[in-house]
C-alpha cells in the first residue's frame, strides 16, 4: 500500500435532540481525532456500486488505512483527508471494510 495523504476523523457520538422540536442537533463543535497516513483514491465522476439490495450507491473517496490504526471508524463518522498536494476534503463514511489483513477500507 502506498501512502499519499493523512486523515482525521470524528467518531459517531450520541445524538442530541432539541427538546422543542425533537430534531437532531448537529455536533459540529466536536474536535477531529488524529488518524494516520493513508492511501486516498478519488473518483471523478463518483464511483457507482449496486448494493446487495439493488440500490445504487455513489461515492467519491476510497481510503485505505493501515491495519495498525486503533481508532474506531464506523458508518456515519466524518473524515477529513489531506492529500499529499495539500488538498483537504471532508466526507461522511458510507462503508467500512476491515476484513483485509493489511488495511481497513472506508469510502464515502
Backbone torsions as a table, in degrees:
resi	resn	phi	psi	omega
1	UNK	NA	127.2	175.5
2	UNK	-92.4	148.6	177.9
3	UNK	-107.5	136.8	178.6
4	UNK	-137.5	22.2	178.1
5	UNK	177.3	-174.8	177.8
6	UNK	-134.7	168.3	177.4
7	UNK	-143.1	157.7	171.7
8	UNK	-129.5	160.3	-176.8
9	UNK	-148.6	155.5	172.2
10	UNK	-114.3	116.0	179.5
11	UNK	-65.8	156.8	176.0
12	UNK	-71.8	122.7	-178.4
13	UNK	-111.3	-171.5	178.2
14	UNK	-73.2	143.8	-178.2
15	UNK	-90.6	130.7	175.7
16	UNK	-99.2	144.0	179.0
17	UNK	-118.0	149.3	176.5
18	UNK	-75.2	120.9	-177.0
19	UNK	-63.5	-24.3	-179.0
20	UNK	-78.9	-40.7	-174.6
21	UNK	-105.5	-25.9	-176.1
22	UNK	84.9	-2.2	179.7
23	UNK	-81.3	153.0	178.0
24	UNK	-68.2	142.2	177.1
25	UNK	-100.2	124.5	-179.9
26	UNK	-64.5	142.5	-179.6
27	UNK	-105.1	62.7	-176.6
28	UNK	-74.6	-13.8	-176.3
29	UNK	-87.9	-5.0	178.5
30	UNK	-66.3	137.9	-178.7
31	UNK	-76.6	153.7	172.8
32	UNK	-76.5	141.5	174.8
33	UNK	-95.6	147.5	-178.2
34	UNK	-69.4	130.4	174.5
35	UNK	-96.3	-126.8	177.9
36	UNK	-159.1	-170.0	176.9
37	UNK	-70.3	155.9	-177.4
38	UNK	-157.7	171.7	172.9
39	UNK	-105.7	124.3	-178.3
40	UNK	-110.0	122.1	173.6
41	UNK	-113.0	122.4	-178.2
42	UNK	-110.7	131.6	-179.9
43	UNK	-114.1	118.1	175.0
44	UNK	-125.7	116.7	0.0
45	UNK	-69.2	169.8	-177.0
46	UNK	-57.4	143.1	177.7
47	UNK	-75.3	137.5	179.5
48	UNK	-114.6	132.8	-178.5
49	UNK	-130.7	137.8	176.3
50	UNK	-91.2	121.9	-179.6
51	UNK	-75.4	171.3	-179.8
52	UNK	-64.5	-20.1	178.0
53	UNK	-89.6	2.0	179.3
54	UNK	89.2	-6.9	179.6
55	UNK	-77.8	144.6	178.0
56	UNK	-92.2	127.3	178.3
57	UNK	-113.1	138.7	178.7
58	UNK	-121.3	138.9	176.0
59	UNK	-147.8	152.2	-177.1
60	UNK	-100.2	-37.7	-174.9
61	UNK	-109.9	136.0	172.7
62	UNK	-124.0	114.6	-173.0
63	UNK	-118.8	130.3	180.0
64	UNK	-109.9	121.7	-173.7
65	UNK	-116.0	134.0	178.9
66	UNK	-55.0	145.0	-175.6
67	UNK	-63.1	-24.2	-179.3
68	UNK	-70.5	-9.9	177.1
69	UNK	-60.3	128.7	-173.9
70	UNK	-109.7	11.1	176.0
71	UNK	-79.5	176.8	-179.7
72	UNK	-110.9	114.1	176.7
73	UNK	-109.3	128.2	-178.0
74	UNK	-139.6	161.5	176.0
75	UNK	-58.4	131.5	179.2
76	UNK	101.9	-15.8	178.8
77	UNK	-77.7	155.6	-179.7
78	UNK	-96.2	134.9	-179.7
79	UNK	-121.9	134.8	173.9
80	UNK	-111.2	120.3	179.5
81	UNK	-108.8	144.9	175.8
82	UNK	-124.0	115.9	-178.7
83	UNK	-82.4	166.6	-175.6
84	UNK	-63.2	-20.4	177.3
85	UNK	-88.9	4.8	177.2
86	UNK	94.7	-5.1	179.0
87	UNK	-68.0	138.8	-179.0
88	UNK	-122.2	136.8	176.9
89	UNK	-148.3	157.8	178.7
90	UNK	-125.5	147.8	173.6
91	UNK	-152.2	161.4	176.4
92	UNK	-96.4	132.2	-176.9
93	UNK	-66.8	125.8	178.4
94	UNK	-100.1	-20.5	-179.1
95	UNK	-159.7	150.8	179.3
96	UNK	-135.0	131.3	175.2
97	UNK	-127.1	110.7	179.4
98	UNK	-115.9	24.3	-178.5
99	UNK	-85.0	-13.0	178.9
100	UNK	-77.6	145.0	-178.9
101	UNK	-71.9	-26.4	-171.7
102	UNK	-100.6	-26.5	-175.4
103	UNK	-151.9	164.2	172.4
104	UNK	-105.9	132.7	179.8
105	UNK	-110.9	129.8	173.5
106	UNK	-125.4	153.9	176.7
107	UNK	-145.8	155.4	-179.5
108	UNK	-175.5	NA	NA
